[in-house]
Amino acid sequence: MSSTSVTAVQAVARYGYVPFMLIGLNGAGIAVAAAGAPKYWLLVVLAGAIATAFLVERIIPYDSQWNHERADGARDRIHVAVNETLILASVAAIPLLAAIVPAPQLWPHSWPFVAQVLAAILVADFGITVVHLASHKIGLLWRFHAVHHSITRFYGLNGLMKHPLHQTVEMAAGVAPLILIGLPVNVASALALAVAIQLLLQHSNADYRIGPAKYVLALNEGHRFHHLKWAGIGDVNFGLFTLVWDHLMRTFSYDPTRRFDSTQLGMAAKPDYPTGYLRQMIYPFTRGGGCALKSTTTTANPTTDLASDPTANYRR
């Protein structure tokens, strides 16, 4: 392939990847859910999203070293399988929950299906963002959320690298209010796919471009700041789908000049955090899995503090 062809492919990936995932694949999922098609078709769309993510990460990597496994590939695939199964199980349980929860049927069934999905995304985004923020402030929650922050390379599957208990709490905060007002199963199915696609994009090792949308959408440019390993410094950009709540809570941070590498990721106070799947499941229940959360960062732009003293503030 000529250099011109390579450049053209890279340009398509750089500017077309996010629209293809957010509009194309989410659109396909919405169409499948709206038609009431068998749910396995949503898994087919998700498989396409994962394959696309891995392909684009190799065409336009942000850091080519992050495409190489560090004895973490099998572990991350287990995380994905377990947590995606939990998401699917929660969707399947919605009819049962709706039957036992005395909730008013306030859901806007008359809206176009795509509008119902977008409304569900916005409501879920708020609940998940609040729990995410709390997980950086409350020691008990941080014990389980720390699993996600133990990563030292940034790539698509990181999004579902979570302790299942923490994932359950996050999803409950996002979906429970929707269930209480009569969330339909088909809308929940499209929402579940949207969450998975968003996590792929948010943690993607792809140097894609989204222009000014990076200040509104919670994608990888902003989310890398969230994975800085120093407490206070990394306590920013909590949103899953949008950064709207971060702007309102003054937890938004972005510096276009910063470049990231593995030395800035993880947890500074726990560089030897367990890397095996089973140990990561057990560690939060141990004494060593606790933490003392203390931050002295008060500025609206934590990256400034990092530049002045990178060891003054870190997660424990």
N, C-alpha and C positions, 0 to 999 in steps of 0.2 A: 504494500500500500504506500502510495506517494506521501510526501510530507504535507502536501496540500489536502489530500484526502483525510489524513490523520487530524489535521487542524480543523477541518470541517466537521468531522465526527465529534471532536472535543467541544466545538462551539455548540453543536446540537445538544450534547449532553449537559453542557454548562448552563444553557438557558432554557432547555426543554425538559430537563429532568423533573423539576418541581411541578410545573404545570401538568406534566403527564401523570405524576403520582396523585397530586391533589385534585385535579379536575378529571383526568382520564380514568384512573383506576377507582377513585372514589365514586365517580359518576357511574362506572360499570357496576360497582357494588350497590349503589342506590337503585339502579335500574333492576338488578337482580332481586333486591329486597322488595321493591315496590311491586314487582310482578308475582311475588309469593313463590319464587322458584325454590327448589331444594337448597338447603343451606350449604351443601358441599360446593356449590358454585361460588360462594363467598370465599371458601378455602382456596379455590382455584385462582381467584383474583389475588388473594393474599400471597400465594406461591409466586404469582407473576410479579408482585411488588417486591418480594424478597430477591428474586432473580434479577430484577432490574436494578435494585440497590447494589447488589454485589458487582454487576457489570459496570455500572457507572463509577463505582469506587475504584475500579481498575482503569477506567478511561481517563478520569480527571481526579486522581487522589489528592486530598489536601496534604497528606503526609504518606508517602509510599510505604514507610516502615509500618504504618498502622494496618496495612493489608496483610501482614505476616503474622501467623499465629504465635502466641507466646505460651504454649501449653494451656490455652484457654478456649480453644475452638469447641471441643466436645462439651466442656462445662457450659458455655454460652448457649449451645444448641439445646441442652437439657433445660436451662432456664426458659428458653423460648417455648419449648414443648409444654412444660409444666404451666407456665403463666398464660399462654394462649389457650390451653385447655380450660383453665379457670375462667377466663373471659367467656369462652363459649358455653361453659356450664352455667355461668351467671345469666347469660341470655336465655338459655333453655329453662331456667328457673323462674323467669318473669311471670308466666301465666300462673304458677303456683303462688308466687308472692302477691300477685294482684288479687288472687282469690281469698287470701287470708288477711290482707291489709285493708282495713275499712277506709279506702281512699275515695275522694270524690273524683268523678270522671271529668277532669278539667282539661284533658289533653285536646289540643286544637285539631281534631280529626278532619275538619273541613279544609284545612290548609293544603296546598300542594305538597306532595310527599317530600320533595327536596327541601322545602321550607321547614317541614317538621324535623328533618334530620339536622339542618343547620341550627334550629332552635335547641335541639338536644345537645349538639356539640357545644354551644355557648354556655348552657347551664352546667353541663358536665365539666367544662373547662374551669368554671369558677370553683366548684367543689374540689376538684383535683388540685387546683392551684393552692387553695387554702390548706389542704392537708399536706401538700408538699412543703409549703412554708413552715407549717407547724412541725414537720419532721426534722427541720433544721434548728428548731428552738426547744423541743421537748425531748429529753434524754431517752425516754422509753421508745418513742417513735424512731429516733435516730439510730438506735441499736439495729433496727431492721432495715432502715433506709441506707445505712452505711454499706450494705452489700452492693448497692448500685454505684456508690461512689468509690469503690475499690478499684475501678478500672484504670488501666494505665495506657490504653490505646482507645481511640474513639472511632467506632464503626457501627454499622447499622444494627447489629444484633444486641448492642449494649442497651438499647431501649427497653428490652424485656428481660434484662439481667437484674432481677429484683427478687427479694425474699417474698415468697407467696403470701405471707401474712401482711406485709406492707402493701403489696399489690391489692389485696382484698380490701384493706382499709381505704386506699385511694379510690378504687373503683366504687366502693360503697358510697363514699362521699359524693362522687360525681353522679351516680345513677339513682341512688335512693330518692332524692327529691323528684326525679322524673317518674319513678315508679309510683310515687304517692299521688301523682296527678294523672296516672293512667297511661304510661309509656307503652305503645304497641310493640309487640315482639319484632315486627319487621323493621321498625325504626331503630330498635335496640341493636338489631343485627348489623344494620348499616353503620351505626355508631361504633360498634365493636371493631369493624373493619377500619373505620376512620382512625381510631385510636392506634391500631397496629401500624397503619401506613404513616401516621404522624411520628410515631416513635422511631421508625426506620429513617425518616427524613431528618428528624431532630438530632440523631446520633450518627448520621452518615459521614463517612470519610470521603466526602466528595466536595470539590472546590466549585460548587455551583454558585450561580448569581440570581438574586431575587430583587435587586435594586432597593428602593425605599421600603419595600415590604418587610425588610429585615427588622424594622422598628415596630412592626405590628404582629407579624407571624412568628411563632416560637419555633424557629428552625435552627440549623446547626451553627450558623455564625454567632448567634446570641447564646446558644446553649453551651458552647464550649466554655464561656465565662462561668457558667454554673458548676463546671467540673474542675475549676481551679482548686488545688488541694488545701488551701488555707481557709480556715473558718473566718466568717465575715467577708473575706475576699470572694469566696465562692457562693455566698448566700444571696444570690441574685438570679433574675430571670427564671422564675419558678413555673411559668405557664406551660401547659402542655400544647394547646392549640394556638393561643394568642399571647401577646405580651401586654394586653390591655390592662389586666389586673396588676401587673408589675409596675406599669406607669402610675397607676392610681395608688399603689402601696409604696411607691418610691423604692422599689427593689430592682428597677431596670438598670442595666449596665452594658455599655458597648464602647469599645475603643478600636477604630478601624486600623490602627497601626500595630496592634498586637498580633504576634504569631504564637501558635501553641505547639508544644511537643510533649512527649511522655513525662519529662521531668516536672511538668507543672500539673499533672493529673494524679488522681488518687487521694490519699489522706496522709498529710505530712507527718502526723503523730503516729500513724499506724502503717508504716511502709511494708510491714510483713503481714498484712491482713490475709487471712486464709484465702487460698485461690481455688481449692477443690469445691465441687458443688455441695457435697454432704457436710463438709466443715463449715461452709457458708450458711447452711441451714441451721446448724447447731450453735455456731459462735455467738449470735445475739443473746442466747440464753445463758451464756457463761459469764463469769465475773469479768473476764477480759474483754467481753463484747460490749461493755458499758462505755460511757463517755462522760466527760465533763465539758459541757458546751459553754464556752465563754468567749465573747467577741468584744473587741474594743473598737471595731470599725464603725464609724458613724457617718462617714462621707457618703454622698450619693453615688460616687464613682470609686468603688473599691479598688480598681486597678491602680489608682494613684498610690494607695497605701502599700500595695504589693511592691511597687517600684521602689518605695522608700525603705521598706523593711520587710522582706519576704518571709522572715521567720517569726515575726512578732505575733502572728495570728494564725492559728491552724485548728483543724478539727481534731478532737480526741475521741 
